[in-house]
């Protein structure tokens, strides 16, 4: 499941960047959103580690 998640994230990021190169969309916004998402997601994982372990079992 984890491999599929990373594959989908990579695909989504690639498509977003591709649209940015086509014009009219700022790639800096896509990079900022990607980095912000990873940081916020990491913080949420650290905060809710016990709840995530409980839900996984």
C-alpha positions as CSV (number, residue, x, y, z in Angstrom):
1,X,0.0,0.0,0.0
2,X,2.8,2.4,0.8
3,X,4.4,1.9,-2.6
4,X,1.1,2.7,-4.3
5,X,0.8,5.9,-2.3
6,X,4.2,7.1,-3.2
7,X,3.6,6.2,-6.9
8,X,0.3,8.3,-6.9
9,X,2.0,11.2,-5.1
10,X,4.8,11.2,-7.7
11,X,2.3,11.0,-10.6
12,X,0.2,13.9,-9.1
13,X,3.3,16.0,-8.6
14,X,4.5,15.3,-12.1
15,X,1.2,16.2,-13.7
16,X,1.0,19.4,-11.7
17,X,4.5,20.4,-12.8
18,X,3.7,19.5,-16.4
19,X,0.7,21.8,-16.4
20,X,3.0,24.5,-14.9
21,X,5.4,24.2,-17.9
22,X,2.5,24.6,-20.3
23,X,1.9,28.2,-19.2
24,X,-0.4,30.2,-17.1
25,X,0.4,28.5,-13.8
26,X,3.3,29.3,-11.5
27,X,5.5,26.3,-10.7
28,X,6.7,28.0,-7.5
29,X,3.2,27.7,-6.1
30,X,3.2,23.9,-6.9
31,X,6.6,23.5,-5.2
32,X,5.5,25.5,-2.2
33,X,2.3,23.4,-1.9
34,X,4.2,20.2,-2.2
35,X,6.8,21.1,0.4
36,X,4.1,22.6,2.7
37,X,2.1,19.4,2.4
38,X,5.0,17.2,3.3
39,X,5.9,19.4,6.3
40,X,2.3,19.6,7.6
41,X,1.8,15.9,7.0
42,X,5.0,15.0,8.9
43,X,3.9,17.2,11.8
44,X,0.5,15.5,11.9
45,X,2.1,12.1,11.9
46,X,4.3,13.1,14.8
47,X,1.4,14.5,16.8
48,X,-1.0,11.6,16.2
49,X,1.5,8.6,16.2
50,X,-0.4,6.7,18.9
51,X,-3.8,7.2,17.2
52,X,-2.4,6.1,13.9
53,X,-0.9,2.9,15.5
54,X,-4.3,2.2,17.1
55,X,-6.2,2.6,13.9
56,X,-3.7,0.5,11.9
57,X,-4.3,-2.5,14.1
